[in-house]
Structure formats: C-alpha cells, structure tokens
C-alpha cells in the first residue's frame, strides 16, 4: 500500500509521484527537475504569446509504462513518497 500524499513540500529528485488527473495510474520516479514554459489554452486562449509566460517548475518523470522520461509540470503531480 502506498504512503499518504506528501503535498506540503518541494518536489525533488527521487520522489515517487503520480499524476493528479490519473489517480489510479502507476507511480513514477522523479529523475530530474527543470523549468519550462507552458501555455494552457483552456486558461490563456488559442493564440500563443510566449513573451507573456514565465517558466514554471517541471519534474522529469520515469514511469514503468513509458518508453522513456517525460516532463510534467509540478502543479500536475502529487508526491506519494518523498525521497530522503
């Protein structure tokens, strides 16, 4: 059984995470942290203007069901087990 969610801390390399939109999905391991810009069309509209967007933290995550790593905005992830 997984430990309770650890949401009151900064995400870091080694944390076990799951995607908030897929609560029954398999967990992944954070292998790196980076900063990237994100344009959310549901909030910011269809016309993209990268000059008005600031980079936000992303976790580089390795899931067992993927062929490699993927970058996911930290706001879309939940820590389920913190690394030491």
N, CA, C and O atoms as CSV, one atom per row, in Angstrom:
chain,resi,resn,atom,element,x,y,z
A,1,UNK,N,N,0.838,-1.190,0.000
A,1,UNK,CA,C,0.000,0.000,0.000
A,1,UNK,C,C,0.877,1.245,0.000
A,1,UNK,O,O,1.903,1.288,0.680
A,2,UNK,N,N,0.474,2.257,-0.763
A,2,UNK,CA,C,1.251,3.482,-0.867
A,2,UNK,C,C,1.086,4.334,0.386
A,2,UNK,O,O,0.058,4.285,1.062
A,3,UNK,N,N,2.132,5.120,0.679
A,3,UNK,CA,C,2.031,6.021,1.819
A,3,UNK,C,C,1.111,7.185,1.472
A,3,UNK,O,O,0.771,7.388,0.306
A,4,UNK,N,N,0.712,7.941,2.475
A,4,UNK,CA,C,-0.168,9.083,2.241
A,4,UNK,C,C,0.526,10.134,1.387
A,4,UNK,O,O,1.753,10.162,1.298
A,5,UNK,N,N,-0.262,10.989,0.766
A,5,UNK,CA,C,0.304,12.021,-0.100
A,5,UNK,C,C,1.104,13.022,0.711
A,5,UNK,O,O,0.713,13.394,1.818
A,6,UNK,N,N,2.205,13.449,0.166
A,6,UNK,CA,C,3.081,14.425,0.807
A,6,UNK,C,C,3.030,15.677,-0.049
A,6,UNK,O,O,3.847,15.838,-0.956
A,7,UNK,N,N,2.076,16.574,0.224
A,7,UNK,CA,C,1.856,17.709,-0.662
A,7,UNK,C,C,2.418,19.025,-0.130
A,7,UNK,O,O,2.415,20.019,-0.856
A,8,UNK,N,N,2.895,19.062,1.100
A,8,UNK,CA,C,3.330,20.322,1.694
A,8,UNK,C,C,4.839,20.528,1.589
A,8,UNK,O,O,5.426,21.189,2.446
A,9,UNK,N,N,5.476,19.981,0.560
A,9,UNK,CA,C,6.920,20.134,0.413
A,9,UNK,C,C,7.275,20.324,-1.039
A,9,UNK,O,O,6.460,20.093,-1.932
A,10,UNK,N,N,8.488,20.744,-1.260
A,10,UNK,CA,C,9.000,20.927,-2.612
A,10,UNK,C,C,9.357,19.566,-3.202
A,10,UNK,O,O,9.975,18.733,-2.538
A,11,UNK,N,N,8.965,19.350,-4.446
A,11,UNK,CA,C,9.283,18.093,-5.127
A,11,UNK,C,C,10.781,18.057,-5.428
A,11,UNK,O,O,11.391,19.082,-5.732
A,12,UNK,N,N,11.364,16.852,-5.339
A,12,UNK,CA,C,12.786,16.737,-5.635
A,12,UNK,C,C,13.092,15.384,-6.287
A,12,UNK,O,O,12.262,14.475,-6.301
A,13,UNK,N,N,14.295,15.288,-6.818
A,13,UNK,CA,C,14.753,14.060,-7.472
A,13,UNK,C,C,14.666,12.904,-6.477
A,13,UNK,O,O,15.074,13.028,-5.322
A,14,UNK,N,N,14.130,11.782,-6.945
A,14,UNK,CA,C,13.992,10.590,-6.118
A,14,UNK,C,C,12.597,10.402,-5.550
A,14,UNK,O,O,12.270,9.323,-5.055
A,15,UNK,N,N,11.765,11.442,-5.614
A,15,UNK,CA,C,10.395,11.322,-5.108
A,15,UNK,C,C,9.579,10.383,-5.987
A,15,UNK,O,O,9.791,10.299,-7.197
A,16,UNK,N,N,8.657,9.689,-5.364
A,16,UNK,CA,C,7.691,8.854,-6.068
A,16,UNK,C,C,6.439,9.711,-6.243
A,16,UNK,O,O,5.902,10.230,-5.264
A,17,UNK,N,N,5.969,9.862,-7.490
A,17,UNK,CA,C,4.863,10.766,-7.786
A,17,UNK,C,C,3.790,10.075,-8.613
A,17,UNK,O,O,4.020,9.029,-9.220
A,18,UNK,N,N,2.596,10.695,-8.622
A,18,UNK,CA,C,1.551,10.257,-9.537
A,18,UNK,C,C,0.900,11.502,-10.119
A,18,UNK,O,O,0.936,12.576,-9.519
A,19,UNK,N,N,0.307,11.345,-11.292
A,19,UNK,CA,C,-0.362,12.449,-11.971
A,19,UNK,C,C,-1.712,12.682,-11.320
A,19,UNK,O,O,-2.456,11.730,-11.084
A,20,UNK,N,N,-2.045,13.943,-11.022
A,20,UNK,CA,C,-3.314,14.260,-10.362
A,20,UNK,C,C,-4.522,13.861,-11.206
A,20,UNK,O,O,-5.569,13.515,-10.659
A,21,UNK,N,N,-4.388,13.903,-12.526
A,21,UNK,CA,C,-5.506,13.572,-13.419
A,21,UNK,C,C,-5.709,12.067,-13.587
A,21,UNK,O,O,-6.710,11.641,-14.162
A,22,UNK,N,N,-4.768,11.255,-13.090
A,22,UNK,CA,C,-4.864,9.795,-13.224
A,22,UNK,C,C,-4.648,9.177,-11.841
A,22,UNK,O,O,-3.603,8.579,-11.582
A,23,UNK,N,N,-5.634,9.320,-10.957
A,23,UNK,CA,C,-5.438,8.851,-9.570
A,23,UNK,C,C,-5.190,7.361,-9.436
A,23,UNK,O,O,-4.579,6.931,-8.457
A,24,UNK,N,N,-5.648,6.556,-10.392
A,24,UNK,CA,C,-5.412,5.112,-10.312
A,24,UNK,C,C,-4.194,4.690,-11.126
A,24,UNK,O,O,-3.894,3.500,-11.228
A,25,UNK,N,N,-3.493,5.658,-11.701
A,25,UNK,CA,C,-2.326,5.355,-12.524
A,25,UNK,C,C,-1.138,4.888,-11.711
A,25,UNK,O,O,-1.091,5.054,-10.492
A,26,UNK,N,N,-0.186,4.304,-12.401
A,26,UNK,CA,C,1.014,3.821,-11.728
A,26,UNK,C,C,1.910,4.992,-11.333
A,26,UNK,O,O,1.943,6.007,-12.027
A,27,UNK,N,N,2.631,4.859,-10.232
A,27,UNK,CA,C,3.537,5.928,-9.815
A,27,UNK,C,C,4.787,5.979,-10.688
A,27,UNK,O,O,5.142,5.001,-11.346
A,28,UNK,N,N,5.441,7.126,-10.683
A,28,UNK,CA,C,6.694,7.299,-11.399
A,28,UNK,C,C,7.742,7.891,-10.472
A,28,UNK,O,O,7.423,8.358,-9.379
A,29,UNK,N,N,8.983,7.869,-10.907
A,29,UNK,CA,C,10.098,8.392,-10.118
A,29,UNK,C,C,10.620,9.673,-10.773
A,29,UNK,O,O,10.862,9.710,-11.980
A,30,UNK,N,N,10.790,10.719,-9.963
A,30,UNK,CA,C,11.364,11.973,-10.453
A,30,UNK,C,C,12.868,11.765,-10.617
A,30,UNK,O,O,13.564,11.452,-9.651
A,31,UNK,N,N,13.373,11.942,-11.861
A,31,UNK,CA,C,14.795,11.736,-12.122
A,31,UNK,C,C,15.538,13.052,-12.335
A,31,UNK,O,O,16.768,13.075,-12.334
A,32,UNK,N,N,14.800,14.149,-12.517
A,32,UNK,CA,C,15.427,15.465,-12.689
A,32,UNK,C,C,14.349,16.524,-12.518
A,32,UNK,O,O,13.156,16.225,-12.585
A,33,UNK,N,N,14.774,17.761,-12.297
A,33,UNK,CA,C,13.871,18.910,-12.224
A,33,UNK,C,C,14.352,19.936,-13.240
A,33,UNK,O,O,15.554,20.090,-13.458
A,34,UNK,N,N,13.403,20.638,-13.861
A,34,UNK,CA,C,13.742,21.639,-14.864
A,34,UNK,C,C,12.700,22.749,-14.842
A,34,UNK,O,O,11.707,22.663,-14.120
A,35,UNK,N,N,12.928,23.784,-15.632
A,35,UNK,CA,C,11.983,24.892,-15.788
A,35,UNK,C,C,11.583,24.963,-17.252
A,35,UNK,O,O,12.440,24.901,-18.134
A,36,UNK,N,N,10.295,25.093,-17.516
A,36,UNK,CA,C,9.793,25.210,-18.886
A,36,UNK,C,C,8.594,26.138,-18.905
A,36,UNK,O,O,7.932,26.342,-17.887
A,37,UNK,N,N,8.323,26.695,-20.071
A,37,UNK,CA,C,7.122,27.493,-20.251
A,37,UNK,C,C,5.972,26.581,-20.656
A,37,UNK,O,O,6.162,25.601,-21.375
A,38,UNK,N,N,4.772,26.920,-20.181
A,38,UNK,CA,C,3.570,26.156,-20.501
A,38,UNK,C,C,2.489,27.132,-20.948
A,38,UNK,O,O,2.270,28.158,-20.304
A,39,UNK,N,N,1.816,26.817,-22.045
A,39,UNK,CA,C,0.675,27.607,-22.491
A,39,UNK,C,C,-0.569,26.749,-22.310
A,39,UNK,O,O,-0.713,25.710,-22.954
A,40,UNK,N,N,-1.455,27.181,-21.443
A,40,UNK,CA,C,-2.691,26.444,-21.167
A,40,UNK,C,C,-3.839,27.097,-21.936
A,40,UNK,O,O,-4.359,28.138,-21.533
A,41,UNK,N,N,-4.223,26.474,-23.041
A,41,UNK,CA,C,-5.243,27.060,-23.921
A,41,UNK,C,C,-6.587,27.217,-23.231
A,41,UNK,O,O,-7.349,28.118,-23.581
A,42,UNK,N,N,-6.898,26.370,-22.264
A,42,UNK,CA,C,-8.168,26.498,-21.554
A,42,UNK,C,C,-8.218,27.734,-20.662
A,42,UNK,O,O,-9.302,28.177,-20.282
A,43,UNK,N,N,-7.055,28.297,-20.324
A,43,UNK,CA,C,-6.980,29.486,-19.484
A,43,UNK,C,C,-6.544,30.705,-20.308
A,43,UNK,O,O,-7.114,31.788,-20.177
A,44,UNK,N,N,-5.532,30.516,-21.154
A,44,UNK,CA,C,-4.900,31.627,-21.852
A,44,UNK,C,C,-5.394,31.814,-23.290
A,44,UNK,O,O,-5.003,32.780,-23.945
A,45,UNK,N,N,-6.218,30.939,-23.780
A,45,UNK,CA,C,-6.754,31.066,-25.130
A,45,UNK,C,C,-5.907,30.356,-26.169
A,45,UNK,O,O,-4.876,29.761,-25.855
A,46,UNK,N,N,-6.363,30.431,-27.416
A,46,UNK,CA,C,-5.710,29.709,-28.505
A,46,UNK,C,C,-4.482,30.411,-29.057
A,46,UNK,O,O,-3.563,29.755,-29.547
A,47,UNK,N,N,-4.454,31.737,-28.985
A,47,UNK,CA,C,-3.328,32.485,-29.556
A,47,UNK,C,C,-2.158,32.504,-28.568
A,47,UNK,O,O,-2.241,33.112,-27.500
A,48,UNK,N,N,-1.085,31.839,-28.936
A,48,UNK,CA,C,0.072,31.687,-28.054
A,48,UNK,C,C,0.989,32.909,-28.144
A,48,UNK,O,O,1.317,33.376,-29.234
A,49,UNK,N,N,1.395,33.414,-26.982
A,49,UNK,CA,C,2.344,34.519,-26.886
A,49,UNK,C,C,3.356,34.174,-25.791
A,49,UNK,O,O,3.143,34.462,-24.613
A,50,UNK,N,N,4.466,33.548,-26.208
A,50,UNK,CA,C,5.461,33.069,-25.243
A,50,UNK,C,C,6.102,34.203,-24.449
A,50,UNK,O,O,6.660,33.954,-23.381
A,51,UNK,N,N,6.038,35.434,-24.936
A,51,UNK,CA,C,6.654,36.558,-24.229
A,51,UNK,C,C,5.946,36.889,-22.919
A,51,UNK,O,O,6.544,37.520,-22.047
A,52,UNK,N,N,4.695,36.484,-22.760
A,52,UNK,CA,C,3.971,36.817,-21.532
A,52,UNK,C,C,3.927,35.647,-20.531
A,52,UNK,O,O,3.283,35.740,-19.487
A,53,UNK,N,N,4.610,34.562,-20.860
A,53,UNK,CA,C,4.596,33.373,-19.998
A,53,UNK,C,C,5.949,33.204,-19.318
A,53,UNK,O,O,6.994,33.271,-19.965
A,54,UNK,N,N,5.917,32.984,-18.012
A,54,UNK,CA,C,7.139,32.707,-17.254
A,54,UNK,C,C,7.348,31.195,-17.153
A,54,UNK,O,O,6.379,30.436,-17.121
A,55,UNK,N,N,8.605,30.757,-17.104
A,55,UNK,CA,C,8.870,29.324,-16.916
A,55,UNK,C,C,8.343,28.869,-15.555
A,55,UNK,O,O,8.310,29.641,-14.597
A,56,UNK,N,N,7.939,27.621,-15.489
A,56,UNK,CA,C,7.483,27.044,-14.227
A,56,UNK,C,C,8.176,25.698,-14.016
A,56,UNK,O,O,8.625,25.070,-14.975
A,57,UNK,N,N,8.262,25.257,-12.759
A,57,UNK,CA,C,8.967,24.004,-12.475
A,57,UNK,C,C,8.276,22.792,-13.103
A,57,UNK,O,O,7.052,22.663,-13.079
A,58,UNK,N,N,9.099,21.918,-13.659
A,58,UNK,CA,C,8.652,20.646,-14.233
A,58,UNK,C,C,9.490,19.526,-13.621
A,58,UNK,O,O,10.678,19.697,-13.346
A,59,UNK,N,N,8.852,18.389,-13.416
A,59,UNK,CA,C,9.569,17.193,-12.991
A,59,UNK,C,C,9.796,16.323,-14.221
A,59,UNK,O,O,8.904,16.158,-15.052
A,60,UNK,N,N,10.988,15.776,-14.323
A,60,UNK,CA,C,11.298,14.796,-15.366
A,60,UNK,C,C,11.031,13.439,-14.724
A,60,UNK,O,O,11.733,13.031,-13.799
A,61,UNK,N,N,10.002,12.739,-15.227
A,61,UNK,CA,C,9.499,11.548,-14.547
A,61,UNK,C,C,9.672,10.307,-15.413
A,61,UNK,O,O,9.465,10.335,-16.626
A,62,UNK,N,N,10.054,9.231,-14.761
A,62,UNK,CA,C,10.172,7.926,-15.403
A,62,UNK,C,C,9.047,7.039,-14.885
A,62,UNK,O,O,8.993,6.715,-13.699
A,63,UNK,N,N,8.142,6.648,-15.796
A,63,UNK,CA,C,7.054,5.723,-15.475
A,63,UNK,C,C,7.380,4.376,-16.101
A,63,UNK,O,O,8.010,4.318,-17.157
A,64,UNK,N,N,6.959,3.301,-15.462
A,64,UNK,CA,C,7.258,1.961,-15.974
A,64,UNK,C,C,6.555,1.684,-17.304
A,64,UNK,O,O,7.048,0.879,-18.094
A,65,UNK,N,N,5.433,2.322,-17.567
A,65,UNK,CA,C,4.676,2.070,-18.789
A,65,UNK,C,C,5.128,2.928,-19.977
A,65,UNK,O,O,4.622,2.751,-21.086
A,66,UNK,N,N,6.061,3.845,-19.766
A,66,UNK,CA,C,6.581,4.681,-20.858
A,66,UNK,C,C,7.905,4.137,-21.354
A,66,UNK,O,O,8.602,3.404,-20.652
A,67,UNK,N,N,8.233,4.511,-22.575
A,67,UNK,CA,C,9.488,4.080,-23.183
A,67,UNK,C,C,10.669,4.917,-22.709
A,67,UNK,O,O,11.820,4.530,-22.913
A,68,UNK,N,N,10.403,6.046,-22.085
A,68,UNK,CA,C,11.459,6.932,-21.606
A,68,UNK,C,C,10.877,7.932,-20.626
A,68,UNK,O,O,9.789,7.731,-20.086
A,69,UNK,N,N,11.607,9.005,-20.403
A,69,UNK,CA,C,11.195,10.026,-19.451
A,69,UNK,C,C,10.202,10.995,-20.096
A,69,UNK,O,O,10.168,11.148,-21.317
A,70,UNK,N,N,9.391,11.649,-19.251
A,70,UNK,CA,C,8.507,12.701,-19.721
A,70,UNK,C,C,8.578,13.878,-18.754
A,70,UNK,O,O,8.813,13.698,-17.559
A,71,UNK,N,N,8.371,15.083,-19.282
A,71,UNK,CA,C,8.369,16.302,-18.480
A,71,UNK,C,C,6.935,16.657,-18.134
A,71,UNK,O,O,6.084,16.755,-19.018
A,72,UNK,N,N,6.665,16.850,-16.848
A,72,UNK,CA,C,5.318,17.165,-16.390
A,72,UNK,C,C,5.396,18.365,-15.442
A,72,UNK,O,O,6.240,18.390,-14.546
A,73,UNK,N,N,4.518,19.361,-15.632
A,73,UNK,CA,C,4.507,20.479,-14.689
A,73,UNK,C,C,4.269,19.978,-13.263
A,73,UNK,O,O,3.431,19.103,-13.044
A,74,UNK,N,N,4.993,20.524,-12.310
A,74,UNK,CA,C,4.904,20.112,-10.913
A,74,UNK,C,C,3.476,20.273,-10.382
A,74,UNK,O,O,3.036,19.474,-9.555
A,75,UNK,N,N,2.752,21.288,-10.842
A,75,UNK,CA,C,1.378,21.504,-10.349
A,75,UNK,C,C,0.440,20.376,-10.741
A,75,UNK,O,O,-0.650,20.265,-10.180
A,76,UNK,N,N,0.836,19.536,-11.690
A,76,UNK,CA,C,0.000,18.432,-12.142
A,76,UNK,C,C,0.363,17.102,-11.464
A,76,UNK,O,O,-0.214,16.062,-11.783
A,77,UNK,N,N,1.319,17.143,-10.529
A,77,UNK,CA,C,1.791,15.925,-9.862
A,77,UNK,C,C,1.548,15.978,-8.364
A,77,UNK,O,O,1.456,17.055,-7.775
A,78,UNK,N,N,1.446,14.803,-7.756
A,78,UNK,CA,C,1.365,14.669,-6.309
A,78,UNK,C,C,2.489,13.742,-5.852
A,78,UNK,O,O,2.725,12.691,-6.450
A,79,UNK,N,N,3.175,14.142,-4.791
A,79,UNK,CA,C,4.214,13.302,-4.197
A,79,UNK,C,C,3.527,12.263,-3.334
A,79,UNK,O,O,2.752,12.608,-2.442
A,80,UNK,N,N,3.804,10.995,-3.590
A,80,UNK,CA,C,3.207,9.934,-2.773
A,80,UNK,C,C,4.227,9.305,-1.828
A,80,UNK,O,O,3.855,8.640,-0.861
A,81,UNK,N,N,5.506,9.514,-2.107
A,81,UNK,CA,C,6.547,9.054,-1.199
A,81,UNK,C,C,7.786,9.924,-1.438
A,81,UNK,O,O,8.326,9.960,-2.544
A,82,UNK,N,N,8.221,10.614,-0.404
A,82,UNK,CA,C,9.353,11.525,-0.535
A,82,UNK,C,C,10.678,10.792,-0.393
A,82,UNK,O,O,10.826,9.881,0.421
A,83,UNK,N,N,11.643,11.217,-1.213
A,83,UNK,CA,C,12.987,10.667,-1.072
A,83,UNK,C,C,13.646,11.294,0.151
A,83,UNK,O,O,13.183,12.306,0.678
A,84,UNK,N,N,14.718,10.682,0.580
A,84,UNK,CA,C,15.415,11.205,1.768
A,84,UNK,C,C,16.414,12.250,1.410
A,84,UNK,O,O,17.084,12.791,2.290
